[in-house]
Amino acid sequence: MKGKLVTTMLVIIAAISIVAVAGVFLYFNLTSDEAETEASEKLSASELVELSVDTKELTTNLADKGFAKVQFRIQVDTQKAKKELETRMFQVQNSIIYELSGTKSEELQGPEGIQILEGELQKTINDYLEHGEVVRVYTTQKIVQ
């Protein structure tokens, strides 16, 4: 009886701890995303252009035998990051083609599909950059068939 009570209390304490850790984790991740969004919204149009790089228009096959024609504008946080991004553009284009080649046409439909693609590209491009980071990836052209 006493052993079951101790076991039950430990399980309850562990569950409360897990929920608390998850809550703290979510709180900090959500507030950092909001701060990044606010920072990118505070830039003037000319500042945004100065910290952005356009990709070439790319056409590639999709996983379900469809194709996509896309173009992106990638915003970074510093001029040094912009110069590095321009130098690494071949890697960025490769990442876009790679990401799209594993994507089906229906996954690119609607705002959610675009947001997922932009988020994946942002993570991938950030892995390449040694100086600065990608603040946001904007889809400037998208045709899916």
C-alpha positions in Angstrom: 0.0 0.0 0.0 2.7 2.5 1.0 4.8 1.5 -2.1 1.8 2.2 -4.4 1.3 5.6 -2.8 4.9 6.6 -3.3 4.8 5.4 -6.9 1.6 7.4 -7.6 3.1 10.5 -6.0 6.3 10.2 -8.1 4.2 9.8 -11.3 2.2 12.9 -10.5 5.3 14.9 -9.7 6.9 13.8 -12.9 3.8 14.6 -14.9 3.6 18.1 -13.4 7.3 18.6 -14.0 7.0 17.6 -17.7 4.0 20.0 -18.2 5.9 22.8 -16.5 9.0 22.3 -18.7 6.9 22.1 -21.8 5.1 25.3 -20.8 8.4 27.2 -20.2 9.8 25.9 -23.5 6.7 27.0 -25.5 6.6 30.4 -23.8 10.2 31.2 -24.7 9.8 29.9 -28.3 6.6 31.8 -29.0 7.9 35.1 -27.5 11.1 34.8 -29.5 9.1 34.3 -32.8 7.0 37.3 -32.0 10.1 39.4 -31.3 11.6 38.4 -34.7 8.3 39.3 -36.4 8.1 42.6 -34.7 11.8 43.4 -35.6 11.2 42.6 -39.3 8.0 44.7 -39.3 9.9 47.7 -37.9 12.3 47.9 -40.9 11.5 50.5 -43.5 11.0 49.3 -47.0 14.5 50.5 -48.1 16.1 48.8 -45.1 14.2 45.6 -45.9 15.6 45.7 -49.5 19.1 46.4 -48.2 19.0 43.2 -46.1 17.3 41.0 -48.7 18.4 38.8 -51.5 16.2 37.5 -54.4 16.6 34.0 -55.7 16.4 33.2 -59.3 13.1 31.9 -60.7 13.3 28.1 -60.3 11.2 25.5 -62.0 11.5 21.9 -60.7 9.6 18.6 -60.5 7.6 17.7 -57.5 7.2 14.4 -55.8 3.9 13.6 -57.4 5.0 14.3 -61.0 3.7 17.9 -60.9 6.0 20.9 -61.1 6.5 24.2 -59.4 7.9 27.5 -60.5 9.0 29.5 -57.5 11.0 32.6 -56.5 11.9 33.8 -53.0 13.2 36.9 -51.3 15.4 36.0 -48.3 15.7 38.6 -45.5 18.8 38.4 -43.3 19.8 40.4 -40.2 23.1 42.0 -41.2 25.0 43.2 -44.3 27.7 40.6 -43.7 25.0 37.9 -43.7 23.6 39.3 -47.0 27.1 39.1 -48.7 27.6 35.6 -47.4 24.1 34.6 -48.7 24.8 36.0 -52.1 28.0 34.0 -52.2 26.1 30.8 -51.1 23.2 31.3 -53.5 24.0 28.1 -55.3 23.5 26.2 -52.1 20.2 28.0 -51.5 19.0 27.1 -54.9 20.0 23.5 -54.4 18.1 23.5 -51.1 15.0 24.9 -52.7 15.1 22.2 -55.5 15.8 19.5 -52.9 12.9 20.6 -50.7 10.5 20.9 -53.5 11.5 17.5 -55.0 10.1 15.8 -51.9 6.9 17.8 -51.8 3.6 17.0 -53.4 1.5 19.6 -55.3 -1.3 19.6 -52.7 1.2 20.3 -49.9 2.0 23.6 -51.6 -1.6 24.8 -51.8 -2.9 27.4 -49.5 -1.1 29.6 -46.9 -0.2 26.8 -44.6 1.8 25.0 -47.3 3.7 28.2 -48.2 4.5 28.9 -44.5 5.8 25.3 -44.1 8.0 25.6 -47.1 9.3 29.0 -46.1 10.0 27.8 -42.6 12.0 24.7 -43.9 14.0 26.9 -46.2 14.8 29.3 -43.4 16.1 26.5 -41.2 18.2 25.0 -44.0 19.7 28.4 -45.1 20.5 29.3 -41.5 22.5 26.1 -41.4 24.7 27.4 -44.2 25.3 30.8 -42.8 28.3 31.5 -40.6 27.6 35.2 -40.1 24.1 36.3 -39.2 20.9 34.6 -39.8 17.8 34.5 -42.0 15.0 36.5 -40.5 12.3 35.5 -43.0 11.8 33.9 -46.3 9.2 35.5 -48.5 7.6 33.7 -51.4 7.5 36.2 -54.3 6.3 33.8 -57.0 4.6 30.4 -56.9 3.0 28.4 -59.7 2.2 24.8 -59.0 0.8 22.3 -61.5 
